[in-house]
């Protein structure tokens, strides 16, 4: 297990290093000079040159990259080209909102997917099973932002039961905080739950065909009890893999959902940075998202090995 973790950690470090090069290179080749954007079209050549020197964009790209990576390693993301505020504290403030949104979204996805997928597998030869599969297929086809708009129309506009947007920190008003996160979490969780339920159904069907389930049933156990007692661990292995991929999808999907519900999360910060052509802010925000996705994949690999000991010897 130790060697397995060491190899996966090395892959994580290399992947992060490669990602930092790619993110920096993509931002570097984008058209537009941050100094010209900050000063406007009427700025003189001398003022633009001074601004470039202030931003440090007049230096060689390699020097800029090394300084940027050195800053990241100490938590220094630099200063916004537009507002002159430190980027690190802005990312930390917004990251909390996004993490709560993703956490609630994933919890709702699991709550929806496990019973829906299991019931669809157990009843796969009945009309009820086909109906459950049809519901999950409809959910797969609906994008998260459309689900969010529908939820706002129903719960905020029609029934006026929940707020349509905004964000109140939990320390100020826990009730308002929960209510404001409920609809965006639902819009993410329902869609991802529909996707996950397809994999749960497939995994449970595979387990149901195994001899040890037949043996357990021959000993008198009911199907659900036999699945829970003898098949849950094996069925969880492929589901955990998909769950990790979906966590990454949720993180990216939150970028759009935050905009729909006017949540001040990392996605809103990224879109504001793009709109203002604040490239250093975009660069830092994208890097945080990339590291989060890579970190999730690393945790999935670890969990995968814990569930299936055979993989611990595989590099």
WOGIJO-V606116 format. One record per backbone hydrogen bond with DSSP energy under -0.5 kcal/mol. NH is the residue of the N-H (numbers start at 1). CO is the residue of the C=O. Records with the same first field share a line. If there is no record, write none. Layout:
NH: CO + CO
//
This chain:
5: 1
6: 2
7: 3
8: 4
9: 5
10: 6
11: 7
12: 8
13: 9
14: 10
15: 11
16: 12
17: 13
18: 14
19: 15
20: 16
21: 17
22: 18
23: 19
24: 20
25: 21
26: 22
27: 23
28: 24
29: 25
30: 26
34: 32
37: 33
38: 34
39: 35
40: 36
43: 40
48: 44
49: 45
50: 46
51: 47
52: 48
53: 49
54: 50
55: 51
56: 52
57: 52
58: 52
59: 56
64: 60
65: 61
66: 62
67: 63
68: 64
69: 65
70: 66
71: 67
72: 68
73: 69
74: 70 + 71
75: 72
76: 71
77: 75
80: 85
84: 80
87: 78
88: 78
90: 86
91: 87
92: 88
93: 89
94: 90
95: 91
96: 92
97: 93
98: 94
99: 95
100: 96
101: 97
102: 98
103: 99
104: 100
105: 101
106: 102
107: 103
108: 104
109: 105
110: 106
111: 107
112: 108
113: 109
114: 110
115: 111
116: 112
117: 113
118: 114
119: 115
120: 116
121: 117
122: 118
123: 119
124: 121
126: 123
129: 123
130: 126
131: 127
132: 128
133: 129
134: 130
135: 131
136: 132
137: 133
138: 134
139: 135
140: 136
141: 137
142: 138 + 139
143: 141
147: 143
148: 144
149: 145
150: 146
151: 147
152: 148
153: 149
154: 150
155: 151
156: 151 + 152
157: 152
158: 153
159: 154
161: 155
162: 155
166: 261
172: 169
173: 169
177: 173
178: 174
179: 175
180: 176
181: 177
182: 178
183: 179
185: 181
186: 182
187: 183
188: 184
189: 185
190: 186
191: 187
192: 188
193: 189
194: 190
195: 191
196: 192
197: 193
198: 194 + 195
199: 195
200: 196
201: 197
202: 198
203: 199
204: 200
205: 201
206: 202
207: 203
208: 204
209: 205 + 206
210: 207
213: 210
214: 210
215: 211
216: 212
217: 213
218: 214
219: 215
220: 217
221: 216
226: 222
227: 223
228: 224
229: 225
230: 226
231: 226 + 227
232: 227
235: 231
236: 232
237: 233 + 234
238: 234
239: 235
240: 236
241: 237
242: 238
243: 239
244: 240
245: 241
246: 242
247: 243
248: 244
249: 245
250: 246
251: 247
252: 248
253: 249
254: 250
255: 252
256: 252 + 253
257: 253
258: 254
259: 255
260: 256
261: 257
262: 259
263: 258
265: 263
266: 94
269: 265
270: 266
271: 267
272: 268
273: 269
274: 270
275: 271
276: 272
277: 274
278: 273
279: 277
282: 278
283: 279
284: 280
285: 281
286: 282
287: 283
288: 284
289: 285
290: 286
291: 287
292: 288
293: 289
294: 290
295: 291
296: 292
297: 293
298: 294
299: 295
300: 296
301: 297
302: 298
303: 299
304: 300
305: 301
306: 302
307: 303
308: 304
311: 308
312: 309
313: 310
314: 311
//
